[in-house]
């Protein structure tokens, strides 16, 4: 599964590069990273506390017109949710824990530049699960238990805003909502807010 995913990413980025060269358009490669605040949601499901994790990966952007661009990305995304401690009469019955669901994410975004440097963007995102476990000791090295409840693929919609500085750095914020049921036969879906920085080479 991992080898197929890596090959897919390679072909995707190569395709973007070739398109940019053929179109003789402005093309840039970059890197981005930041913090995720992720949880799961659904009808009749009480939203748990969000898990705070990180994301990091690569960006490829090509301009189709003066104020319109397409962007492909590939990045690691730590997602999931926190499991709250349950206590009785002040005595903890269960420890605090994290349900960790980690993905390789591949968004394909359309970007509209409102003014110089500032854009809004949106598009589909394809998530490939690479890890799933419950961690009852999030601040330590122990307490990891592998689970197998989450589907391997998640289709999402991503939307956000970004501001580019003249030095090549940019800051951005984005929200991603999953349209796929991540657990078979339920209405449980991924919900992630992220914020971070990046640099275009």
C-alpha positions in Angstrom: 0.0 0.0 0.0 2.8 2.4 1.0 4.8 1.8 -2.2 1.7 2.4 -4.4 1.0 5.6 -2.5 4.6 6.9 -3.0 4.4 6.1 -6.8 1.1 7.9 -7.0 2.6 11.0 -5.4 5.6 10.8 -7.7 3.4 10.6 -10.9 1.2 13.5 -9.6 4.1 15.9 -9.0 5.7 14.9 -12.4 2.4 15.6 -14.1 2.1 19.1 -12.5 5.7 19.9 -13.5 5.1 18.8 -17.2 1.9 20.7 -17.3 3.6 23.8 -16.1 6.4 23.5 -18.6 3.9 22.9 -21.5 1.8 25.9 -20.5 4.9 28.1 -20.0 3.3 29.3 -16.8 4.8 30.3 -13.5 5.7 27.2 -11.5 7.0 26.9 -8.0 7.9 24.1 -5.6 7.8 24.5 -1.8 7.4 23.0 1.6 4.8 23.6 4.3 4.2 22.5 7.9 2.2 23.4 11.0 -0.3 22.3 13.6 -3.4 20.2 13.3 -6.5 20.4 15.5 -8.4 17.3 14.5 -11.5 15.4 15.7 -14.3 13.3 14.3 -17.9 14.2 13.9 -21.2 12.9 12.6 -25.0 12.9 13.1 -26.0 11.6 16.5 -22.3 11.4 17.6 -21.0 13.5 20.4 -17.8 15.2 19.2 -14.8 14.3 21.3 -12.0 16.6 22.2 -9.6 17.5 19.4 -6.2 15.9 19.1 -3.3 18.4 18.6 -0.7 17.1 16.2 1.3 18.3 13.2 1.5 18.2 9.4 4.4 18.5 7.0 5.0 18.0 3.3 5.6 19.4 -0.2 3.8 21.9 -2.4 3.7 22.4 -6.2 1.9 25.5 -7.6 1.4 26.5 -11.2 -0.4 29.7 -12.5 -3.0 29.2 -15.2 -3.9 32.9 -15.3 -2.7 36.1 -13.5 -5.0 35.5 -10.5 -5.7 31.8 -10.8 -3.5 28.9 -9.9 -3.6 25.1 -9.4 -1.8 23.5 -6.5 -0.9 19.9 -5.7 0.5 18.8 -2.3 1.6 15.7 -0.6 2.0 15.7 3.2 2.0 13.7 6.4 -1.0 14.6 8.6 -1.4 13.5 12.3 -5.2 13.3 13.0 -7.6 11.6 15.3 -9.1 12.7 18.6 -8.5 12.8 22.4 -10.3 10.4 24.7 -11.2 12.1 28.0 -10.5 10.6 31.4 -13.6 9.1 33.1 -13.6 9.3 36.9 -16.0 8.5 39.8 -15.9 10.4 43.1 -12.5 11.8 42.1 -11.0 8.4 41.3 -9.9 8.0 37.7 -11.5 4.9 36.1 -9.9 5.4 32.7 -6.8 7.3 31.7 -6.7 10.1 29.2 -5.7 8.8 25.8 -5.4 9.6 22.1 -6.9 7.8 19.2 -4.3 8.5 16.6 -5.2 8.2 12.9 -2.3 9.3 10.7 -2.6 9.9 6.9 -0.6 10.8 3.8 -2.8 13.5 2.3 -3.0 14.6 -1.3 -5.1 17.7 -2.0 -5.6 19.2 -5.5 -6.5 22.8 -5.0 -7.8 25.7 -7.1 -6.4 29.1 -5.9 -7.9 32.5 -6.5 -5.7 35.5 -5.7 -7.9 38.4 -4.3 -5.0 40.9 -4.0 -1.3 40.5 -4.3 -0.2 37.7 -2.0 -3.6 36.9 -0.6 -5.5 33.9 -2.0 -8.4 31.6 -1.1 -8.3 28.0 -2.1 -10.4 24.9 -2.2 -10.5 21.4 -3.7 -10.7 17.7 -3.1 -8.3 15.9 -0.8 -7.4 12.2 -0.9 -6.3 10.6 2.4 -4.3 7.3 2.7 -4.2 5.9 6.2 -0.7 4.9 7.3 -1.2 4.4 11.0 -4.0 3.8 13.5 -3.6 3.2 17.3 -4.8 4.2 20.7 -2.1 5.8 22.9 -2.9 5.7 26.6 0.4 7.5 27.4 0.5 10.4 24.8 3.4 12.1 26.6 5.6 9.0 27.0 6.9 6.1 24.9 4.6 3.4 26.1 0.9 2.7 26.0 0.4 2.2 22.2 -2.2 -0.3 21.1 -2.8 -1.0 17.4 -6.4 -1.0 16.2 -8.1 -1.8 12.9 -11.3 0.1 12.8 -10.6 2.9 10.4 -10.9 2.6 6.6 -7.7 2.9 4.6 -9.0 5.7 2.3 -10.8 9.0 3.1 -12.2 11.5 0.6 -12.4 15.1 1.9 -12.9 18.7 0.9 -10.3 21.2 1.9 -10.7 25.0 1.9 -8.6 27.8 3.3 -6.8 31.1 2.9 -3.1 31.9 2.4 -0.9 35.0 2.4 2.5 35.0 0.6 5.3 37.3 1.7 7.7 38.7 -0.9 10.6 36.7 0.7 8.9 33.4 -0.4 7.5 32.6 3.0 3.7 32.1 3.4 1.2 31.6 6.2 -2.0 29.8 5.8 -5.1 28.4 7.6 -7.3 25.6 6.3 -10.3 23.5 7.2 -10.8 19.9 6.0 -14.0 17.9 6.2 -14.3 14.2 5.3 -17.1 13.0 3.1 -16.2 9.3 3.6 -17.4 7.3 6.6 -14.1 6.4 8.3 -15.8 3.5 10.2 -17.9 1.1 8.2 -21.7 1.5 8.9 -21.4 4.7 10.9 -21.6 8.4 10.2 -18.2 9.2 11.7 -16.1 11.6 9.6 -12.8 13.4 9.9 -12.8 17.2 10.8 -9.5 19.1 10.8 -8.5 22.7 11.3 -4.9 23.5 10.5 -2.6 26.5 10.6 1.0 26.8 9.5 3.8 28.3 7.5 5.7 27.4 4.4 8.3 28.5 1.9 8.4 28.6 -1.9 11.8 27.9 -3.5 
